[in-house]
């Protein structure tokens, strides 16, 4: 079920395979970059007073823990996962509760994809 699902929709397996397929393999390369960008985004939300200092700290600490856990192989992506961005958001909400839902404020999924992809490209091309 998609993170934005209202709970009453069901995707056809063939549609899921076509739209998601093996994207999770490529998304694995973006995970670390999405975590870094999300930590920065939380900082901006906190500085703009869109979220409280407590929420900002909880989100950033939760994301840092998720980054360490990812590097240690404690979580990964699978074909069932929608994408890396949804997976991180779901894990964050599981880890810190309602405050994790605030991370998506003020940015679209396209923003997340573009930022993580750009960071990965710069890192890959500049090595």
C-alpha positions in Angstrom: 0.0 0.0 0.0 1.3 3.5 -0.9 2.3 5.8 1.9 -0.4 8.3 0.6 -3.0 5.6 0.4 -6.4 6.1 2.0 -6.5 2.4 2.8 -9.2 1.4 0.3 -7.2 1.3 -2.9 -5.6 -1.9 -4.3 -3.0 -1.8 -7.0 -3.0 -4.4 -9.7 0.1 -6.5 -9.5 0.8 -6.0 -13.2 0.5 -2.2 -12.8 2.8 -2.3 -9.8 5.4 -4.3 -11.7 5.3 -1.9 -14.6 5.5 1.3 -12.5 7.8 0.1 -9.7 9.6 -3.0 -11.1 13.2 -3.1 -10.0 13.5 0.6 -9.1 14.4 -0.3 -5.6 17.8 -1.5 -6.8 18.6 2.0 -8.1 17.0 3.7 -5.1 19.5 1.9 -2.9 22.1 4.3 -4.4 20.0 7.3 -3.4 19.3 6.3 0.2 22.3 8.0 1.9 21.7 11.2 -0.2 18.0 11.3 0.6 18.9 11.0 4.3 21.4 13.9 4.1 19.0 16.1 2.2 16.2 15.3 4.6 18.3 16.3 7.6 19.0 19.6 5.9 15.3 20.0 5.0 14.4 19.5 8.7 16.9 22.2 9.6 15.3 24.7 7.2 11.8 23.8 8.6 13.1 24.4 12.1 14.8 27.7 11.3 11.7 29.0 9.5 9.6 28.1 12.6 7.4 25.8 10.6 8.2 23.0 13.0 9.3 23.3 16.6 12.8 23.0 17.8 11.9 19.7 19.5 10.4 18.3 16.3 13.5 19.4 14.3 15.8 17.7 16.8 13.7 14.5 16.9 13.6 14.4 13.1 17.3 15.0 12.6 18.3 12.6 15.3 15.9 9.9 13.9 17.3 10.4 10.4 20.9 10.2 11.6 20.0 6.9 13.3 18.4 5.7 10.1 21.6 6.6 8.2 23.8 4.7 10.6 21.4 1.7 10.5 21.4 1.8 6.7 25.2 1.9 6.5 25.3 -1.0 9.0 22.9 -3.1 6.8 20.1 -3.0 9.4 17.5 -2.0 6.8 17.3 -2.0 3.0 14.8 -1.8 0.2 12.8 -4.6 -1.3 10.5 -4.9 -4.3 7.6 -4.3 -2.0 8.8 -0.8 -1.1 7.3 2.0 -3.1 10.6 4.0 -3.2 13.5 5.0 -0.9 11.8 8.3 0.0 8.6 6.6 1.3 10.6 3.9 3.1 12.7 6.5 4.9 9.6 8.5 5.8 7.8 5.3 7.1 10.9 4.3 9.1 11.2 7.7 10.6 7.5 7.8 11.6 7.9 4.4 13.2 11.0 5.6 15.1 9.9 9.0 16.3 6.1 9.0 15.9 3.9 11.9 14.6 6.8 14.3 14.3 8.1 12.3 11.4 5.2 13.3 9.3 6.3 16.9 9.4 9.4 16.1 7.3 7.4 16.1 4.1 6.2 19.7 4.7 7.1 22.1 1.9 8.6 19.6 -0.5 7.3 17.3 -3.2 8.5 13.8 -4.0 9.9 15.3 -7.2 12.0 17.7 -5.1 13.3 14.7 -3.1 14.1 12.7 -6.2 15.9 15.6 -8.0 17.9 16.5 -4.9 19.1 13.0 -4.1 19.8 12.3 -7.7 21.8 15.5 -8.1 23.8 14.8 -5.0 24.5 11.2 -6.2 25.6 12.4 -9.6 27.9 15.0 -8.2 29.5 12.5 -5.9 29.8 9.9 -8.6 31.2 12.2 -11.3 33.6 14.1 -9.0 35.3 10.9 -7.6 
